[in-house]
Amino acid sequence: MSSHLRSSRLAAVLTVVLLLSSGCFGGSGTIRLTLATFGEFGYRELVRTFERDHPGITVVTRVTDFDSHHKALATALGTGRGAPDVVAIEEQYLPRMRQSADKFVDLRTYGADKLSDRWVDWKWSAGLAGEKVIGLGTDMGGLAMCYRRDLFAAAGLPTERDAVSRQWRTWRDYADVAERFAATAGEDVHFTDSAANVFQSMVSQLDRNYFAADGSYIAAKNAPLKDAFTIAGELGANGFTAGVQPFTQEWSAAIRSGSVATVACPSWMLALIRNAAGPEGEGKWDIAAVPGGSGNRGGSYLAIPAQTEHARAAYQLAEWLTAPEQQRRTFLTTGILPSCPAVYRDPKIQSRRDRYFSNAPVGKIYAAAADALRPTFRGVDDARVRPRFDAALGRIEEGALSVPEAFAEAVQRGRDALGGG
């Protein structure tokens, strides 16, 4: 769960939470597991339940910001020490981790290969390295578009979610609506948060992004990628973006102040918006369809580094947390989209509404997004290249580069990051 990136990601500091059962272990257990994530996965209460039902095991949860989490994991794997027992890996980092499959426990050892029908096929397959199972899927990042009803009304735009969805069937339509919005909006109000967030949402809908299936770097000649960059870049160049990136204090402040009208929002983004906007934002936000059809922004896996001394217990924890019943509980408490079809197709889940977002039918919206997902192929070095394109879009927003200049710079810096010169 960009991509899974949730409410506690707003904190850019390391948070360590000790979750010790109060009645089952007398304050300590024979096995102590560390569970490391990069945001609010909705695991706090689940871990307490796991400890209660598994006497002799205590769980320490370690939560850090997105970048620090994955950098720490790479360091621990490289040095051979310091890795947690169970670790979350976001989907853009998974291709590189598959190249280091020997550093993870093969979960087939404990029967994971018999559980494949729990997940949609592509979600299960992404957790494989050859025949080896290195990760169990948590959530998915199916897309929708969150928008401010009050700001749309003030700009003379439709406010009902079906009418809003109809006006931007494509991303070019979305850019046209941005222009209409800007014609009447005040200087302190922007149509969307950042060009990068728009771009990455568009990229999530492509079959290929920066790399071909053979691993070659194709950014310069991938026409759909360039088109996505151009549309997002023009939004920035025209002043239609606030120039604030999700998971930053600046982004939270912009959401809180009501100066952003739309945000491309995977289900895990709802908690970020809710926390940033606060109680006064309730009923002002709503959710429409995303332009261009659904894409996958985020989604994670739980893996077990081979360094663990408690592989069997670690597997028990990872398998239990990703099981359908726990994914159901997580959706109901946090809105994070399950990757188990049996969960998101459940009529009780599909009937779920979110009062904060104008009573939007979030279960129906995100279940439809989940069924429509066709994940983008990610190269091994996706996580190295992606930030270079985001940074170039930021340079457009700053007025430092034109859109063509920024694309050329992004392509070259991506090539440099790969050691291509």
Sequence and secondary structure as in RCSB ss.txt:
>XXXX:A:sequence
MSSHLRSSRLAAVLTVVLLLSSGCFGGSGTIRLTLATFGEFGYRELVRTFERDHPGITVVTRVTDFDSHHKALAT
ALGTGRGAPDVVAIEEQYLPRMRQSADKFVDLRTYGADKLSDRWVDWKWSAGLAGEKVIGLGTDMGGLAMCYRRD
LFAAAGLPTERDAVSRQWRTWRDYADVAERFAATAGEDVHFTDSAANVFQSMVSQLDRNYFAADGSYIAAKNAPL
KDAFTIAGELGANGFTAGVQPFTQEWSAAIRSGSVATVACPSWMLALIRNAAGPEGEGKWDIAAVPGGSGNRGGS
YLAIPAQTEHARAAYQLAEWLTAPEQQRRTFLTTGILPSCPAVYRDPKIQSRRDRYFSNAPVGKIYAAAADALRP
TFRGVDDARVRPRFDAALGRIEEGALSVPEAFAEAVQRGRDALGGG
>XXXX:A:secstr
      GGGG  S EEEEE  SSSSTT  SEEEEEEESS  S HHHHHHHHHHSTTEEEEEEE  HHHHHHHHHH
HHHHT    SEEEEETTTHHHHHTTGGGB  GGGGTGGGGGGGS HHHHHHTEETTEE  EE B  BEEEEEEHH
HHHHTT   SHHHHHHHTSSHHHHHHHHHHHHHHS TT EEES HHHHHHHHHTTSSBSSB TTS B GGG HHH
HHHHHHHHHHHHTT B    TTSHHHHHHHHHT EEEEEEETTHHHHHHHHH GGGTTTEEEE  TTS  B   E
EEE BTT S HHHHHHHHHHHTSHHHHHHHHHHH   BS HHHHTSHHHHT  BTTTTTB HHHHHHHHHHH   
 B  TTHHHHHHHHHHHHHHHHTTSS HHHHHHHHHHHHHHHTT  
